[in-house]
């Protein structure tokens, strides 16, 4: 299975306030590869960590309530997403190009 999911910001303060939030949208509608998404993030050059797994959400606020981590000043955050077929979760799209947010 092949395909890509676009990741685009929906709300972004310029720059986000210290310990603030930013919005990320990884889908505008159900994709050809399904309506379930995996979303991951990394801070700086750290390792990729899961943010949302097998979610039907299409967007979320990063940092809201400190989830998955608090947004801090002078950091770079990256977010990627992929979609998967609900009928076969082993089949999923490639990870999207990262949304890069500099605080």
C-alpha positions in Angstrom: 0.0 0.0 0.0 1.3 3.4 -0.8 0.2 7.0 -0.1 1.0 10.1 1.9 -0.8 12.2 4.5 -0.2 15.9 4.5 0.5 17.5 7.9 -0.4 21.2 8.1 -0.6 23.7 11.0 -4.1 24.9 11.9 -3.4 27.3 14.7 0.1 28.7 15.4 0.9 31.7 17.6 4.0 33.4 16.2 5.9 32.2 18.2 3.8 30.1 20.5 3.8 31.5 24.1 6.1 29.8 26.6 4.6 26.5 27.6 1.9 27.2 25.1 0.3 25.1 22.4 0.2 24.8 18.6 -2.4 23.1 16.4 -1.6 20.3 14.0 -4.0 18.9 11.4 -3.0 15.6 9.7 -6.1 15.1 7.6 -8.9 17.1 6.1 -11.1 14.1 5.5 -11.0 10.3 5.3 -8.1 9.3 3.1 -7.9 6.5 0.5 -5.8 4.6 3.0 -8.4 4.8 5.8 -9.7 7.1 8.5 -7.5 5.9 11.3 -4.2 7.7 11.9 -0.9 7.3 13.8 0.7 10.6 14.8 4.2 10.9 16.2 6.5 13.8 17.3 10.0 14.6 18.3 11.6 17.5 20.2 14.8 18.8 18.7 16.9 15.9 17.4 15.4 13.5 20.0 13.8 10.2 19.0 10.4 10.0 17.5 7.7 9.3 20.1 4.0 8.3 19.7 1.5 11.1 20.2 -1.7 9.6 18.9 -2.1 5.9 17.9 -4.9 4.5 15.9 -7.0 7.7 16.3 -9.8 8.9 14.1 -9.1 12.5 15.2 -7.9 14.6 12.3 -6.3 17.4 14.3 -5.3 18.3 17.9 -3.6 20.9 20.0 0.0 19.9 20.8 1.0 20.8 24.4 -2.6 21.2 25.7 -2.5 20.3 29.3 1.2 19.3 28.8 0.2 16.5 26.4 2.2 14.9 25.0 4.8 17.3 26.4 4.7 21.0 27.3 5.7 23.4 24.6 8.8 25.4 25.7 10.5 28.4 24.1 13.6 28.0 21.9 12.7 24.5 20.8 12.0 22.8 17.5 9.0 20.3 17.4 8.3 18.0 14.5 5.0 16.1 13.9 4.4 13.4 11.4 1.3 11.3 10.6 0.3 8.2 8.6 -3.0 6.7 7.9 -4.1 3.1 8.1 -6.8 0.9 6.8 -9.2 -0.1 9.6 -9.8 -3.5 7.8 -6.1 -4.2 8.0 -4.1 -2.1 10.5 -0.8 -3.7 9.2 -1.3 -1.7 6.0 -0.6 2.0 6.3 0.7 4.9 4.4 4.3 6.2 4.6 5.0 8.9 7.3 4.2 12.4 6.1 6.8 15.1 5.7 7.2 16.6 9.1 5.4 19.7 10.3 8.2 21.8 11.8 7.4 24.3 14.6 10.1 26.6 16.0 9.1 28.2 19.3 
